């Protein structure tokens, strides 16, 4: 056996050991991970959770930016367009009603 072949076998053995170690260290509750957002009763897929959490963050950003002393109209326009885009994503992911409820809550707060 040449030095290259023995090195290849050593690397392959190390990779197999590393793969087993990372599997052993993975949290056991990954399968039990719940995608939950406050105020939403229905279970969410990871993509739906992503869209709704993005929408929530953008709404919070908008609320915070409205009182910012360095307020600029172009920035608020960009935030509003981002919120609209996130709303369209939510509608595509079949959670448009939930997203609209989040936006209505935002309007009642302001």
Beta strands, then each sheet from edge to edge (+ up, - down):
end
